[in-house]
Amino acid sequence: MVVIEGMIETECPSGCWFIVNDATGSIYVDILPSNFVIPQERGEDAKVYGEVVVKDGDPMIIGKMVQISGEIYQ
């Protein structure tokens, strides 16, 4: 499991995926496989717990838990 922290740059309208930027770069986070979504939180800082996978040659994270402003989503 990996943990990253950064700002939510872009988010799916239904909250099932988002892109987080940790100042070293951006990475796609998919939380739909874990059967949860997050509210619209673009611009907020998030802590993401998950697994790194490679899809179509690009790394991404399958999020298992997301913490935003003290709220935990899983």
N, C-alpha and C positions, 0 to 999 in steps of 0.2 A: 504494500500500500504506500502511496505517496501523499504528501500534503503540500499544497501550494496556496499562497495568499496573493491576492491582487485585486484590481478593480474590474468589475463587470463592464466590458466595452459594448457588447451587443448581446441581445437576448431574444429568444424565440417568443412570439406573442403569447403562446400558451405556457411558457416557462419550462419547456422540456429540454432545452439546451442553451448554452451561452458561451461566450468567449471571454476569457479572463486574461488580463495583462498584469504581469508581476514585475514590470520595469526591465526585465531581460528579454521579454518577448510575449507573444500571445499564444494561447492554446485553446482549442475547442473542448468543451466539457459537455458530454451527453449524460443526462440523468434519467432519461426515459427508460433505459434498460433496468434501472433500479426501482422503477414504479413510483416515482414521486416527481413533483414539479416545484418551482419556486415562484413567488410573486414577481411582478415587474420591479427590478432592482438595479436598472442600468445606472452606472456611475457610483454604485456602492462598493465597498470593499467586501470581499468574500474569502473564506477559508474553505478549500475544497479537499476532501479526502476521497481517494479513488485509486483506480488502476490505470496505468498507461498501456495503451494498445496502439497498434499501427494499422491505419485503414487507408488504402490506396497510396501507400508510401509515406503518409503523414502521421506523426504522433498525435494522439488525442487522449483524453481522460474519460473513463467511465466513472462518473461521480457516484460515490456511495453515501456521502453525507456532505452537506453544505451548511456553513455557519455564516450568517449575515446579520450584522448589528445585534449580536447576542441571541438571535433566533436560530434554532437548529432545524434543518429539513433533512428527512431521510425516509 
